[in-house]
Structures are given as C-alpha cells and as structure tokens.
C-alpha cells in the first residue's frame, strides 16, 4: 500500500500544478510590488523590521526577510520565479497536511483525502498568485511544520524545534497565534487513545511554552500598536463586531466547502441576512458552469456537514479536532471590518481537510462507495470554475494587469519626455480611483520602469511637486 499511496500523493501534487500554473504569464500584483519597494538593505533595516510595524500597520517581518535575502537575490525582477515560489510552498504544505493526517489516523485513505481537499481547494487560486500572499503560504508552512514536529517528537525534546518553527510562523502572519489552542486540542485528542493521560493539568503542561510565546507576542502587539487590531477607523484590518460586519463572514463557511461564489444560491438561502448586510451579488463571467458547480457541490457539502454533526454526536475525537482546528484558524479574521477575502481560509482549510478525509473514509465503508469518484470530479470541477471566474474578476489578477498596462504607458511616455533627467513626475487625473494603490506610491515606476531614481507625485491626492523641472503625465 505504501507505494500506491505515494503515487497517489504525487498525482495530487502534480494536479495542483496543473490547476494553478495558469498565472505564470501574469505581472506582479500591487502587494508583490510592495516587497520590491521595501527591500531590506542593511542591519538597521533588519532590526527595524523586527521591532516595529510596517507602513501598513502590520507585523510580518519574516516575509520581508525572505524576500530581501532569499527570493530577490535568487530571482531578481523576473515574474516566473515569483509565481513558482508559492506553488512550491503549497506543495510542501500538501505534504505536511498528508503527514499530519497520517499521524492522527491509521487509515492512509483519510490522509490522502485530506491532502486532496487541501491541495485543490479554490482559495489556492489566491495563495498561488505570485508572492502576493507570502504571509499565508509561508506562515502556514511554519504552522504545519511546527505541528508535525510537535506530534512526532513531543516527548523527545522536539518541542524546542516546534517552538522555533512556531515563532517563525508568527513572524509571517499573526493568525499563527492560535497554534497553542490547536496543540491543546491535539493533547485532548491524544488523551482519548489507550493509555492517554486525561487530567487537564497533564494536557496543558506540554503546551505551556507555546502559550507563553503567544502571550508575549500578544503583549508585543499591544506595545507596538496599542491594540490587537489597528485603531484607524479607515484601516481594512481594524476590528468590528457590528452585525453588519459579522454577517458577511458567512461567506467564509460557504467558500470553505468549495462552493463557488456568484451562483446566487446564497441570496436564495439567506435572503434576510444578505439584504441586511448589504452583501452585493457577484456577477461571474461563466454563470452556467458556476450554477452547475453549485448543483454538484451542494449535496456533497450538505453530506459533509451531516457527517460532521454525526461525528460530534458520537464524540469522535478526530472530527472534533478537525472542526476545532478549522474554527480556531478562522477566528482571528472574523472580527476584521474589511472585505471578506478567500485567502484568509488557507490556514483553516487544514482543519476542514481532516474532516473531509474521515468523511470519504466513512463513505468507502458503505454500499455508496462508488460515488467517491463523482465527489472527486465535482470538487475538481468546482475549483476549475472558480479559477476561470477569478481570472476575470479577482483583484490580484485585475490589479496586476492594470499595473502592467500603467507601466507600459509610462515607459512609452518616458521615451519621449525628460522624466529620467528631471527625476520628478506629477501624475495627473487618471480616470482610475485605484491608481495610487496600484502603483504603491510610485514603486511600480521606480522598480520596474526606466527611471530608478524618479520621484512620483499624485495630483489626485492634492500633492504638488516643488521641483521646477517636474514633468506632468496624464494616464487615462
């Protein structure tokens, strides 16, 4: 069985590359340009990254370190390598999900099904789009690595290695702070095995070092920011527990089971909630395939939910661990007042993949086992439809294409004007309200354009260039 299992795992990984290599021809999204414009060049920059918030009010220093001292020295400014990096990280995360599930459950079918669910989930469209979501795929890598090391070596001093990996995860994304809670759930899971220690003090003891790091990290965030979430009322990552902010988060549970967005079914099932939360209906480029994907996936999603409820009633510890991992990983993003974004599911899909693994195993034990291939195909079809739609309507792709167009227009204009000589450019009204965001304060032109020393001003923001040699450029 070992050889067959390994071959299936390889097929799953290569299927992932088949689904998500579409983006290799795409330009950098604004969040990727962010890293180019803020490379760390000195020890003082390095120290500042670890002891202060970035200019977005976030604490994610290891992403800047990875980009500045690993990715950029190796890859330069070409796009292909930066699209390959998240795929390689995702492949590693698939393997980690498989190994964790294999440690938790004796049946390799559970582990393979979990790896499949995690590998081909639709949220990976965003995760694998260049280095835009570096905090997610790198943070999840350290999160899962720490979990696997803890499980395999918790009684042999391996907790120290797990603790180091945990700290590295925190340096990539704040969501990793829930790791001690996941470990406590795991200790409770182990206690249900023969010879397991059931006292809460015994369960908590091995988790205490991780809990202490989480407390220190939380205190450090309070010190840097004055709060766990940004205080600025206009910041998209501020906290809001208002009903109008929480209701749209229902979409996370919809997306988590790989149901497509834009089918209109959410409006039908939750009409009152949708209207009260002002959740706009999303128009998708491929409505009929989207509806078909919904029809195929909805029975599977409902059956999965029924299986989870059944497992909870039986007090199945594996099911409880998977559900707890899903909810804990999702919890930090639920208070966010900004837009509901699918990439925030990446951490929590791990827990749901465990539930999917045991769901498939239960089906294979019944006379309905012949429907498993149909479940696999329906899941892949739903992901494929989501990719097709998102290639036209998702912000990383559309903003990357806008950045590329703006850069081309700027470069053409620079050939005939004295931008590089004056070193100053005033961008006039653009007809695009997101232009400043797309260009990230001018980094698009400085990093990738023909004038590396250029200073960019934006007329739309009321900025005025004091330099008399400023060149005014209109980009419609």
C-alpha positions, -999 to +999 in steps of 0.1 A: +000+000+000+029+024+007+039+025-030+003+032-042-002+058-015+030+077-025+019+076-062-015+090-054+001+117-033+024+126-063-006+127-086-024+151-062+006+174-061+010+174-099-027+181-103-022+211-081+005+224-106-020+217-134-046+238-118-025+267-106+003+273-131-021+295-153-007+326-135+029+323-148+021+348-175+007+374-151+025+405-139+031+414-103+001+424-083+004+456-061+011+435-029+041+419-047+054+453-058+051+462-021+080+439-013+102+452-042+098+488-029+107+479+007+137+455+004+159+454+035+194+465+026+212+469+060+213+456+095+195+487+107+166+479+082+166+443+095+164+454+131+137+479+123+116+452+106+116+431+138+110+458+163+084+480+145+052+477+125+054+481+087+038+510+069+006+490+067+003+487+104+012+450+104+039+429+120+052+405+094+090+409+093+099+374+081+082+380+048+104+410+041+135+389+053+126+361+029+121+384+000+151+406+007+177+379+014+164+348-004+139+354-031+152+387-047+189+377-047+179+344-065+152+357-088+158+394-095+129+411-111+115+384-134+080+372-128+082+335-134+102+326-103+079+345-081+049+326-094+068+293-088+076+301-052+041+299-038+034+267-057+065+251-042+054+262-007+019+249-014+033+216-025+052+214+008+021+223+027+002+195+009+028+170+021+026+184+056-012+180+057-008+144+045+018+136+071-002+152+099-034+134+089-013+102+087+000+107+123-036+113+135-053+085+117-042+049+109-060+048+075-040+062+046-073+070+028-080+097+054-046+113+048-048+111+010-084+126+010-073+154+034-043+162+011-066+162-019-091+186-003-063+209+009-044+208-024-072+217-048-093+240-027-104+271-046-088+295-022-055+283-035-062+304-066-052+334-045-025+317-024-005+306-055-008+340-073+029+351-070+042+363-037+012+385-031+001+361-003+036+354+011+024+357+047-002+330+041+017+303+023+049+308+044+031+313+076+011+281+070+042+262+062+058+270+096+025+264+113+021+229+098+058+221+103+056+231+139+025+209+144+041+178+127+074+182+146+054+185+179+034+154+172+064+133+162+089+144+188+069+160+217+084+135+242+120+137+230+128+173+233+113+180+199+091+207+214+121+231+212+122+227+174+084+231+172+087+262+193+112+277+169+090+269+139+061+284+158+080+317+163+089+317+126+053+313+118+044+343+140+069+364+121+050+357+088+013+361+099-005+369+131-030+341+126-004+316+138-010+329+174-038+303+177-013+275+175-012+267+213-050+263+212-047+238+184-020+220+204-042+218+234-069+202+212-044+177+200-034+168+235-070+162+243-072+141+212-042+120+224-058+116+258-085+095+241-061+069+229-052+039+250-030+049+280-036+086+274-034+110+303-068+126+309-060+152+335-063+188+323-031+197+341-012+170+322-028+181+289-018+217+294+018+211+306+035+205+272+016+234+257+027+260+282+059+271+264+038+278+233+012+295+253+038+317+269+051+328+235+016+336+223+010+358+254+044+376+249+036+381+212+001+395+220+017+418+246+042+429+220+014+437+195-003+458+222+030+476+228+036+483+191+000+491+180-019+499+212-044+472+203-046+438+187-061+453+156-053+487+140-070+517+157-075+536+125-112+536+117-104+536+080-080+506+081-093+475+064-079+453+092-095+471+121-118+451+144-155+454+141-181+433+159-211+450+144-237+428+129-232+444+095-196+434+097-200+399+110-228+387+087-207+388+055-184+364+072-210+337+065-193+335+031-163+320+047-183+289+056-198+288+021-164+290+004-148+266+029-167+237+015-156+248-020-190+261-031-185+287-059-192+324-054-216+342-078-242+314-082-269+334-064-277+305-041-266+324-011-292+351-018-318+323-020-308+305+012-301+336+033-322+364+018-328+383+050-291+382+061-278+391+027-301+422+024-294+433+060-256+431+055-257+448+021-238+419+005-237+426-032-245+399-057-213+390-076-216+387-114-193+360-128-181+356-163-193+319-165-227+318-149-239+284-162-208+265-152-209+283-119-245+271-114-236+236-124-207+236-099-231+247-072-256+219-081-228+193-080-211+206-048-241+215-026-252+178-019-216+170-011-213+200+012-245+191+030-234+155+033-201+166+048-219+188+073-242+159+082-211+137+087-195+163+110-227+166+131-229+128+133-192+127+144-199+153+171-228+133+184-206+102+187-179+124+203-155+113+176-122+130+187-108+131+152-138+150+140-138+174+170-100+180+164-106+188+127-136+211+134-117+229+163-087+234+140-109+249+113-127+273+137-096+283+156-076+292+125-106+312+111-113+330+144-086+358+141-100+371+108-137+371+117-135+405+135-119+421+105-140+450+093-127+450+058-136+429+028-141+391+032-112+376+012-108+340+003-071+338+010-079+340+047-092+305+045-058+289+038-049+282+074-084+269+083-088+246+053-063+224+070-088+216+097-116+211+072-094+188+052-092+164+082-130+164+083-131+157+045-107+128+050-128+110+075-159+118+055-145+100+025-134+070+046-169+066+060-184+066+025-160+039+014-172+018+043-207+018+029-225+005-001-223+040-016-186+039-020-190+040-058-199+078-056-164+087-043-150+093-078-180+116-085-172+136-054-136+140-065-147+151-100-173+175-086-148+190-063-122+195-091-149+209-114-159+235-088-123+246-083-118+248-121-149+270-125-137+292-096-103+296-113-120+305-146-142+331-130-115+346-108-091+351-137-115+378-148-129+393-116-104+388-087-084+418-076-049+403-076-053+395-113-071+426-124-048+449-104-017+431-118-029+436-153-036+473-146-001+477-132+013+462-163-007+485-185+003+516-165+039+506-166+038+501-204+022+536-208+047+552-185+076+536-203+064+547-237+059+583-224+094+583-208+110+576-242+098+609-255+099+631-223+126+640-198+114+620-168+148+605-161+165+639-164+143+658-140+137+629-117+102+642-108+068+633-123+034+646-115+006+620-123-024+639-134-060+628-131-060+592-142-096+582-145-088+553-122-096+558-085-073+529-075-043+542-094-023+552-064-029+518-048-019+500-080+014+519-082+021+518-044+033+554-041+054+552-073+072+519-066+058+505-098+076+531-119+108+532-097+113+495-095+103+483-130+104+515-151+133+531-169+139+558-142+150+541-109+156+575-091+122+590-100+100+608-075+063+604-081+035+628-070-002+623-074-024+652-084-055+633-073-042+634-038-036+671-039+002+667-040+024+694-055+059+689-068+082+717-055+109+708-081+105+733-110+115+706-135+086+683-127+070+666-157+032+662-158+019+630-172-017+620-178-025+583-178-061+577-187 
